[in-house]
Amino acid sequence: MKEPRFSKLHLLLAGAVGALLAAFALCVTLWLVIGPHGLTLLEAWGAARTQFVGEYDQDKAIDDTMRGLVTGLGDRWSYYLDAEGYAAQNQRRTNTYVGIGVTVSYTDERGLLILTVRSDGPAGKAGVKTGEVITAVNGGSLAGEARYEGVDHISGEEGTRLTLTVLAQTGEERQVELTRAAVNNEAVHSQLLENGLGYIKLDNFYTNSADWVLQAARELEEQGAKALVFDMRNNGGGYVDELTKMLDGLLPEGPIFRTWSKSGQESVVESDENYVNLPMATLVNAGTYSAAEFFAAQLQESAGAPIVGEETSGKGYSQQVVPLFNGGALNLSTARYATGAGVSLVGTGVTLDAQLSLAEEKELLLAAGQLPLEEDDQLQKAVELLGF
């Protein structure tokens, strides 16, 4: 009988060497992917789990660490969402969401300025009013840059409770206890005005918004509209795909959106030859953000559509959602963007053809959806610029 070619000792040694090589390859991969700083984070977490003597909430520790990481990036457009906030964001971006039945603006640095309140929603039933400011959610301040995450803190699972700190226009602050409920959002509103002008108001660039806007434009054209005015005031933006689909359907052939990745790779979205061949204009204000201000800028660039209103935020990074193992997500800036001609809006916002603000009382009526179009000074200026 022949002796085995390899003894058990040889096999054990080979297995051990293989394991060591695999571990070494894993370490090299981790080093290349996350670098020394990432390994430092892992080292710190390992020390906390194995050596920290006190009691602590692991979920809270991770959530706070993630928020600190994003804060350290110094990018006001990136943010972290815990598992509840991420689920709420996904729901809200379908234009059917669980919340409190209000629309808000980011124009007040004290928090979220309430623009509209649904009378049948949780906030309306609790006496929350248009023009008030939500300064905190469950004790967490929304002042300054934190206000951009405020909507995600307000959204949540249906039936769950939250506490808002609300600042009245009189300066009085109060606590409001609410229970989240399902709310349907009608994001597009359109009508044909007596002078033959088609008016389209868009609230966001979330799911289905492009189809709704293009359908509204086609219907108004069929009804005899001679021009279109797009109302992007108090529009907080949304998905790039919805933006580019909308621009493609409205604008003639040519570049309509440019992006550059971290590595510098450029990508260009082109519009085809099918478009809406009508004069257009766009209304903007300080609450016109992200995709909404870009929409106005590209219509101006590609179709000469005048922009009427106020200075906009000047956003120029697009974000990608990075889901995490804990159920949360990073909303991380992963690309710079510019118009088809390569113009960035960072630090400047749109170029206004007519700078015009509404009186405060009219601004509140606009926010509440109660400003008569014939008394809307910004709309009337757009009508004038279009030659009506």
C-alpha positions in Angstrom: 0.0 0.0 0.0 1.3 3.4 -0.9 1.7 6.1 1.8 -0.5 9.3 1.3 1.2 11.9 -0.8 0.5 14.5 1.8 0.3 13.9 5.5 -2.4 15.5 7.7 0.2 17.9 9.0 0.9 19.0 5.5 -2.7 19.6 4.9 -3.2 21.5 8.1 -0.2 23.7 7.3 -1.5 24.4 3.8 -4.9 25.3 5.2 -3.3 27.7 7.7 -1.2 29.3 5.0 -4.3 29.7 2.8 -6.2 31.3 5.7 -3.3 33.7 6.4 -3.1 34.7 2.7 -6.9 35.2 2.6 -6.7 37.4 5.7 -3.8 39.3 4.3 -5.7 39.9 1.0 -8.7 41.1 3.0 -6.6 43.5 5.0 -5.0 44.8 1.7 -8.4 45.2 0.2 -9.7 47.1 3.2 -6.7 49.3 3.2 -7.2 50.1 -0.5 -10.9 50.7 -0.2 -11.3 52.6 3.0 -7.7 53.7 3.7 -6.1 54.3 7.1 -8.9 56.7 8.2 -11.5 54.0 7.6 -9.5 51.5 9.6 -9.3 54.0 12.4 -13.1 54.1 12.5 -13.2 50.3 12.7 -10.5 50.3 15.3 -12.4 52.8 17.4 -15.7 50.9 17.2 -13.9 47.7 18.1 -12.4 49.3 21.2 -15.8 50.8 22.2 -17.5 47.4 21.9 -14.9 45.4 23.7 -13.5 47.8 26.3 -16.0 50.6 27.1 -17.3 49.9 30.7 -20.4 52.0 30.6 -23.9 51.3 29.2 -24.8 52.7 25.8 -27.2 52.4 22.9 -25.3 50.9 20.0 -27.8 52.2 17.4 -27.6 55.7 18.8 -23.8 55.5 18.8 -23.7 54.5 15.2 -26.3 57.1 14.1 -24.3 59.9 15.9 -21.1 58.7 14.3 -22.5 58.7 10.9 -23.9 62.2 11.4 -20.5 63.3 12.6 -18.8 61.8 9.6 -21.1 63.7 7.2 -20.6 66.9 9.1 -16.9 66.5 8.8 -17.2 66.4 5.0 -18.2 70.1 5.1 -20.8 69.6 2.4 -24.2 71.2 3.2 -25.9 69.0 0.6 -24.9 65.6 2.1 -26.6 64.1 5.1 -27.2 60.9 7.0 -30.6 59.3 7.6 -31.2 56.6 10.3 -33.4 53.6 9.4 -36.7 55.4 10.2 -35.7 58.6 8.4 -34.6 56.6 5.3 -37.8 54.7 5.1 -39.8 57.9 5.5 -37.8 59.6 2.7 -38.4 56.7 0.3 -42.1 56.9 1.0 -42.3 60.7 0.7 -40.5 60.6 -2.7 -43.3 58.5 -4.2 -45.5 61.6 -3.8 -47.6 59.5 -1.4 -46.1 59.8 2.0 -46.7 59.5 5.7 -46.3 62.9 7.5 -48.3 65.7 9.1 -49.9 67.4 6.0 -47.8 70.5 5.5 -45.5 71.9 2.8 -42.5 73.9 3.9 -39.8 76.2 2.7 -36.1 76.3 3.7 -36.0 80.1 3.4 -36.1 80.8 7.2 -32.9 79.9 9.0 -34.7 79.4 12.2 -36.3 76.2 10.8 -38.9 75.1 8.4 -41.3 77.9 7.2 -44.8 76.4 6.8 -46.2 77.2 3.4 -49.4 75.2 3.3 -51.4 73.2 5.9 -54.0 70.6 4.8 -57.0 71.1 7.0 -57.6 67.3 7.0 -54.0 66.5 8.0 -52.6 66.0 11.5 -51.0 69.5 11.6 -54.2 71.2 10.5 -56.3 69.4 13.0 -53.8 70.4 15.7 -54.1 74.1 14.9 -50.7 74.6 13.0 -51.0 77.6 10.7 -49.4 78.8 7.5 -46.5 81.3 8.2 -45.4 79.6 11.4 -41.9 78.1 11.7 -41.1 74.6 12.9 -37.9 75.1 14.9 -37.4 71.6 16.3 -38.6 68.0 16.0 -38.6 65.8 19.1 -36.3 68.4 20.7 -33.8 68.4 17.9 -33.2 71.9 16.6 -33.8 72.6 12.9 -31.9 76.0 12.9 -29.3 76.7 10.2 -28.2 73.9 7.9 -30.2 71.4 10.0 -33.4 72.6 8.4 -32.5 70.8 5.2 -33.0 67.5 7.1 -36.2 68.6 8.8 -38.7 67.0 6.5 -37.0 63.6 6.9 -37.3 64.0 10.7 -41.0 64.9 10.4 -41.8 61.9 8.1 -42.0 58.5 9.7 -44.2 55.4 10.1 -48.0 55.9 10.1 -49.4 56.0 13.6 -46.2 57.1 15.3 -46.1 60.2 17.4 -43.8 63.3 17.3 -43.4 66.6 19.0 -42.9 69.8 17.0 -41.7 73.1 18.4 -43.6 75.7 16.5 -42.9 79.4 16.4 -45.9 81.6 15.8 -45.7 84.8 13.8 -46.3 86.7 17.1 -43.0 85.2 18.4 -44.7 82.8 20.8 -43.3 79.3 20.8 -45.3 76.2 21.7 -45.1 72.4 21.6 -47.5 70.5 19.3 -48.0 66.7 19.7 -49.0 65.0 16.5 -49.5 61.5 15.1 -48.2 60.8 11.6 -50.8 59.8 8.9 -50.8 59.0 5.2 -50.9 62.0 2.9 -51.4 62.1 -0.8 -49.5 64.9 -2.6 -50.8 66.4 -5.8 -47.5 67.7 -7.2 -48.7 69.4 -10.4 -51.4 72.0 -10.9 -52.2 73.5 -14.3 -54.7 75.8 -16.0 -55.3 77.8 -19.1 -55.6 81.5 -18.4 -58.0 83.9 -20.2 -55.1 85.5 -22.2 -54.1 82.1 -23.7 -51.3 81.6 -21.3 -50.7 78.1 -19.9 -49.8 78.0 -16.2 -48.1 74.9 -14.7 -47.1 74.8 -11.0 -44.8 72.0 -9.8 -44.2 71.2 -6.1 -41.3 68.7 -6.5 -39.3 66.5 -8.9 -40.2 63.2 -7.3 -41.7 60.1 -8.8 -44.0 60.7 -11.9 -43.4 64.5 -11.8 -42.0 64.5 -15.4 -44.9 62.6 -16.8 -47.4 64.9 -15.1 -45.7 68.1 -16.3 -45.3 66.9 -19.9 -49.0 65.7 -19.9 -50.1 69.1 -18.6 -48.0 70.9 -21.2 -49.5 68.8 -24.0 -53.1 69.3 -22.8 -52.6 73.1 -22.5 -51.2 73.2 -26.0 -54.2 71.2 -27.3 -56.4 73.7 -25.5 -54.8 76.6 -27.4 -52.1 77.8 -25.1 -49.8 80.3 -26.8 -47.1 80.2 -24.1 -46.3 78.4 -20.9 -45.3 79.7 -17.5 -43.7 77.2 -15.1 -44.1 78.0 -11.4 -41.1 76.6 -9.5 -41.5 78.8 -6.4 -41.1 76.9 -3.2 -40.1 73.7 -5.1 -37.5 71.8 -3.1 -36.2 69.7 -6.1 -36.0 65.9 -6.3 -34.7 63.3 -8.7 -32.2 64.0 -11.5 -33.9 61.4 -13.8 -37.3 63.3 -13.4 -35.5 66.6 -14.2 -33.8 65.4 -17.3 -36.9 63.6 -18.6 -38.9 66.8 -18.1 -36.3 68.9 -19.9 -36.0 66.4 -22.8 -39.7 66.7 -23.4 -39.8 70.5 -23.3 -36.6 71.5 -25.0 -35.1 71.2 -28.6 -32.2 69.0 -29.5 -29.0 69.7 -27.6 -27.1 69.1 -24.3 -29.3 69.8 -21.2 -27.3 68.4 -18.2 -23.6 67.8 -17.5 -22.1 66.0 -14.6 -18.5 65.2 -13.4 -17.8 62.3 -11.1 -15.1 62.3 -8.4 -12.6 61.0 -10.9 -13.5 63.8 -13.3 -15.4 61.7 -15.8 -17.9 63.8 -17.7 -21.4 62.7 -18.6 -23.8 64.7 -20.8 -27.5 64.2 -21.2 -28.9 65.3 -24.6 -32.4 66.3 -25.5 -33.9 64.8 -28.7 -35.7 66.7 -31.5 -39.1 66.3 -30.0 -40.1 69.3 -27.9 -42.9 71.7 -27.0 -42.6 74.6 -29.5 -44.1 77.4 -27.4 -42.5 80.4 -25.7 -41.9 79.7 -22.0 -41.0 81.5 -18.7 -40.2 80.3 -15.2 -41.1 81.8 -11.8 -38.6 81.3 -8.9 -38.1 82.5 -5.4 -35.7 81.9 -2.4 -37.4 78.5 -1.9 -36.6 77.3 -5.4 -34.0 74.6 -4.8 -31.8 72.1 -6.6 -33.6 70.6 -9.6 -36.1 73.4 -9.6 -33.6 76.1 -10.1 -31.7 74.1 -12.6 -34.9 73.6 -14.6 -35.3 77.4 -14.8 -31.6 77.9 -15.8 -31.8 75.2 -18.6 -35.0 76.5 -20.0 -33.4 80.0 -20.1 -30.3 78.6 -21.8 -31.9 76.3 -24.4 -35.1 78.2 -25.2 -34.5 81.7 -24.1 -37.2 81.4 -21.4 -37.0 84.4 -19.0 -36.7 83.9 -15.3 -38.7 86.1 -12.9 -38.5 86.3 -9.2 -35.8 86.1 -6.5 -32.3 84.8 -6.1 -32.1 81.0 -5.7 -29.9 78.8 -3.6 -27.1 78.0 -6.0 -26.8 74.3 -5.7 -24.3 72.4 -7.9 -23.8 68.9 -6.5 -26.0 65.9 -7.1 -26.5 63.3 -4.4 -26.6 59.5 -4.5 -28.3 57.5 -1.8 -25.9 54.9 -0.2 -28.0 52.3 1.8 -26.2 51.1 4.9 -26.3 47.7 6.8 -28.1 49.3 9.8 -31.1 50.3 7.6 -30.1 53.9 7.3 -28.5 55.7 4.4 -26.0 58.3 3.4 -27.3 61.0 1.0 -23.9 61.7 -0.4 -22.8 64.3 -3.0 -21.1 62.2 -5.7 -21.1 64.5 -8.7 -20.8 68.1 -9.8 -23.4 69.3 -12.3 -23.8 72.2 -14.7 -26.1 73.2 -17.6 -25.7 71.9 -21.1 -23.4 74.7 -21.9 -21.3 74.0 -18.8 -22.6 76.8 -16.5 -22.5 76.0 -12.8 -25.1 77.5 -10.4 -22.9 77.2 -7.3 -22.7 80.4 -5.4 -24.8 82.3 -7.9 -28.1 80.6 -8.5 -30.1 81.5 -11.6 -29.6 84.6 -13.7 -32.8 86.6 -13.3 -34.4 88.4 -16.2 -36.5 90.3 -13.8 -35.8 90.5 -10.1 -39.0 90.9 -8.2 -40.3 90.0 -4.8 -43.8 89.7 -3.5 -45.1 91.7 -0.6 -45.1 89.7 2.6 -48.9 89.2 2.7 -48.8 88.0 -0.9 -46.0 85.6 -0.2 -48.0 84.0 2.5 -51.0 83.7 0.2 -48.8 82.2 -2.4 -47.5 79.7 0.1 -51.0 78.8 1.1 -52.1 78.4 -2.5 -54.5 81.2 -2.1 -52.9 84.1 -4.1 -55.2 85.0 -7.1 -53.2 84.8 -10.3 -54.3 88.2 -11.4 -52.7 89.6 -8.2 -49.5 87.6 -8.5 -46.9 90.3 -9.5 -44.2 87.8 -10.5 -46.6 86.0 -12.8 -47.8 89.2 -14.3 -44.2 90.3 -15.0 -43.6 87.0 -16.8 -46.7 87.6 -18.9 -45.3 91.0 -19.7 -41.9 89.6 -20.7 -43.6 87.0 -22.9 -45.4 89.9 -24.8 -49.0 89.1 -23.7 
